[in-house]
Each structure stands twice: as structure tokens, then as C-alpha cells.
Amino acid sequence: MTIYIGNLSYQATEEDIREVFTEYGTVKRVVMPIDRETGRMRGFAFVEMSEDDHENNAISDLDGAEWMGRQLKVNKAKPKENSGGGARRTF
């Protein structure tokens, strides 16, 4: 399972997020998507932890919590849907 964290402060770093989630267990991976045009963080991140119980505890404790001046939205990440965006080129 992967955790979605929304409404993140733009000042948050991967290390900040890792530090918060490590309180709940081993963090396997943190992904912070970057806007292609501006190069800035997009205001959300994904965290993958080693055990589902740890992820569930983190979600229940952190959803709605205030962190870095923002109220976090924390839940199970939904699978990315293939939107089929972008035109196909034919030569």
C-alpha cells in the first residue's frame, strides 16, 4: 500500500516527511512529484512503508493533523488511472 499526503507545505522536504512517518515504522520510499514547468513541488507526496499496520496507524493519526501550518489530507493512495493523455504520433 502507498499513502497519499495532500495539502503539504511547499517548504516540506523529503527528509521532513520521512522523519514524521518514521515515528510509525520503517519508511521504504518517499516520492514528492515536481511540476515540470515550474520545478516546484506540487503540494503532495506519497509514502510507502514496510508494514500495512504502520501505514494504517500513520493514516489514522495524521489525517487532518496540522503540520507546517497546513491541515494534512492523508489516506490510502488510489491506483493511477491510465487517462490516455497525449496524442499519438504517426509517421
Order of alpha helices (4+ residues) and beta strands (2+ residues): beta-alpha-beta-beta-alpha-beta-beta-beta
